[in-house]
């Protein structure tokens, strides 16, 4: 009987101690609303590197994000010298030539990218009857073959590789730029496939 009483008293003491400790933790945690409390492995929360918007004493102007030096380009960046103007369009049409070999592999890739990015409006056959046209979400999409004319003048079937590339690069009318979706090589593959569609009678 005496042993069970001691065990009960011991349990009460442990429970009371736990309640006191829990209460102290809860009340101390609520004291400072800005505090994040205790954190495990603090170095996993705070990066060693500077954030772009952080002040940085390592640079003369005190900023972390620095303007790139003049005449430099990011790794993997392909410069495009033709502006988004009528003159740029005509210049691209006259000067640009598809650098890729006209082979089956490139045509298959071009067809894939065309189907994904272009066919919803232009149609799988390039007839301007894509799904979005059929459900009347967009209109006025010209065909790549037949007597369809470009809004910039001339027949669609006569567009040069450079003019097609320029249009993919910047977009035109309802068509947005696809420069962020397609790499330069992928754009040229699409151009190659479009030029196959232009030959449809």
Helices and strands as residue ranges (DSSP letters): H 2-31, G 42-44, H 86-95, H 104-113, I 114-118, H 119-122, H 131-134, G 156-158, H 161-170, H 184-197
